[in-house]
Amino acid sequence: MKTILSEAQLALTVKRLAHQILENNLQLADTVLIGLQPRGIYLSDRIVHELMQLLPPSQIEYGKLDITFYRDDVRKSLHIANETDIPFSIENKKVVLIDDVLYTGRTIRAALDALLAFGRPSKVSLCVLIDRRFSRELPIQPDYAGKAIDTIITQKVKVCWKERDQVDEVVLL
């Protein structure tokens, strides 16, 4: 087991990602943030918390998206559906999708399909904590990445959050 991000590094990375999103979407005008269920919402919750230190909460539109039934592997194993909560229109908005790890790209492809059920955004960007660069099966790249790492297929990246795992860290198993 190797630590990729310690608790302090994880906190700084979340802060940096929030600032980068704000830098590219000034005042979050016409921009919505959407965390991907189940594990991306831990990162998106923290990014939104950081943004609330910089902007009035009324300027931040934040939702959560479940992609369970849009996955192409849903028939292979049993998936438990999570809640989708998008209480606003994404029509002609800039959407920032937020997830913890970008691996093959299939989760993001499913998220793009699921997103269209809520309207047609003007632009979609992707924010991830960890980008496993050389594992892609689809041509999907992050616009914002906390850390890019090179891994082999037998390795697993585990993102631990205090809210769920009692510790904040990212490890390579």
C-alpha positions in Angstrom: 0.0 0.0 0.0 1.3 3.4 -1.0 -0.1 6.8 0.0 -0.8 9.0 -2.9 -2.4 11.9 -1.0 -2.2 12.4 2.8 -4.9 14.2 4.7 -3.2 17.6 4.4 -2.5 17.0 0.7 -6.1 16.0 0.1 -7.4 19.2 1.8 -5.0 21.4 -0.3 -6.0 19.5 -3.5 -9.7 20.1 -2.9 -9.1 23.8 -2.2 -7.1 24.1 -5.4 -9.8 22.3 -7.5 -12.4 24.7 -6.1 -10.3 27.7 -7.0 -9.6 26.4 -10.5 -13.3 25.8 -11.1 -14.0 29.4 -9.9 -11.2 30.8 -12.0 -12.6 29.3 -15.2 -16.3 30.0 -14.3 -16.2 33.5 -12.8 -18.8 33.9 -10.0 -20.2 30.5 -11.3 -22.4 32.5 -13.7 -24.5 30.0 -15.7 -22.5 27.2 -14.1 -23.8 24.2 -12.1 -21.9 21.6 -10.2 -23.0 18.0 -10.2 -21.4 15.3 -8.1 -21.6 11.7 -9.3 -23.1 9.1 -6.9 -21.9 7.3 -4.9 -18.3 8.3 -4.3 -17.9 11.5 -6.3 -20.3 13.3 -3.9 -17.7 13.3 -1.1 -15.4 15.3 -3.3 -18.2 17.5 -4.7 -19.5 18.3 -1.2 -16.1 19.5 -0.2 -15.6 21.5 -3.4 -19.0 23.2 -2.8 -18.0 23.9 0.8 -14.8 25.6 -0.4 -16.7 27.6 -2.9 -19.2 28.8 -0.2 -16.2 30.4 1.6 -15.6 32.5 -1.6 -19.2 33.2 -2.9 -22.7 33.6 -1.5 -24.4 30.2 -1.3 -27.2 31.6 -3.5 -24.7 31.7 -6.5 -23.9 28.0 -6.2 -26.2 25.5 -7.9 -25.3 22.0 -6.8 -26.8 18.7 -7.6 -26.1 14.9 -7.3 -26.5 12.4 -10.2 -27.0 8.7 -10.0 -25.8 6.9 -13.1 -26.5 3.3 -12.1 -29.0 2.5 -14.9 -26.9 4.2 -17.5 -23.9 2.0 -17.0 -23.0 -0.4 -19.7 -22.1 -3.0 -17.0 -25.4 -2.9 -15.1 -26.3 -6.4 -16.3 -23.1 -8.0 -15.1 -23.5 -7.3 -11.4 -26.1 -6.0 -9.0 -26.0 -2.3 -8.5 -27.8 -0.4 -5.8 -29.3 2.8 -7.1 -28.5 6.1 -5.3 -30.5 9.3 -5.2 -30.4 11.8 -8.0 -31.1 15.4 -6.8 -30.8 18.1 -9.5 -33.3 20.8 -8.4 -32.6 23.1 -11.3 -32.4 23.2 -15.1 -29.2 22.4 -16.8 -30.5 23.7 -20.1 -27.8 25.9 -21.8 -25.7 25.9 -18.5 -22.1 25.0 -18.1 -22.0 21.8 -16.1 -19.0 20.7 -14.0 -19.2 16.9 -13.4 -17.3 15.9 -10.3 -16.0 12.4 -9.5 -13.3 10.9 -7.3 -11.3 8.7 -9.8 -11.2 8.7 -13.6 -10.2 5.3 -14.7 -11.6 3.8 -17.9 -14.0 6.7 -18.7 -17.1 4.5 -18.7 -18.6 6.1 -15.6 -18.3 9.5 -17.2 -19.8 8.2 -20.4 -22.8 7.0 -18.4 -23.0 10.3 -16.6 -23.2 12.2 -19.9 -26.0 9.9 -21.0 -27.8 10.4 -17.7 -27.3 14.2 -17.8 -29.2 14.5 -21.0 -32.4 13.5 -19.2 -32.2 16.9 -17.4 -31.6 19.1 -20.5 -28.9 20.0 -22.9 -26.0 21.9 -21.3 -24.0 24.4 -23.3 -20.7 22.8 -22.0 -19.7 19.9 -19.8 -16.3 19.9 -18.0 -14.9 17.1 -15.8 -13.3 17.5 -12.4 -11.6 14.5 -10.7 -9.5 14.0 -7.7 -7.4 11.2 -9.3 -6.7 10.7 -13.0 -5.4 7.2 -13.8 -4.0 8.5 -17.1 -3.1 5.4 -19.0 -6.1 3.2 -18.2 -8.7 4.9 -20.5 -11.0 2.8 -22.7 -12.9 5.9 -24.0 -11.6 9.3 -25.2 -12.4 11.2 -22.0 -10.0 13.5 -20.2 -10.5 15.7 -17.1 -10.5 19.5 -17.3 -9.5 19.6 -13.6 -7.5 16.9 -11.9 -6.2 16.8 -8.4 -3.4 14.4 -9.2 -2.5 12.3 -12.3 -1.0 8.9 -11.6 0.3 6.1 -13.7 -0.9 2.7 -12.6 -1.0 -0.9 -13.9 -4.2 -2.7 -14.4 -3.8 -4.9 -11.2 -3.5 -1.8 -9.0 -6.5 -0.2 -7.3 -6.8 3.4 -6.2 -8.8 3.8 -2.9 -10.1 7.2 -2.0 -10.9 7.3 1.7 -13.2 10.1 3.2 -13.7 10.8 6.9 -17.4 10.8 6.4 -17.3 7.2 5.2 -14.0 5.7 6.1 -13.0 7.7 9.2 -9.8 8.9 7.5 -9.0 11.3 4.6 -6.4 9.8 2.3 -5.8 8.3 -1.2 -3.9 5.1 -1.4 -2.7 2.8 -4.1 -3.3 -0.9 -3.4 
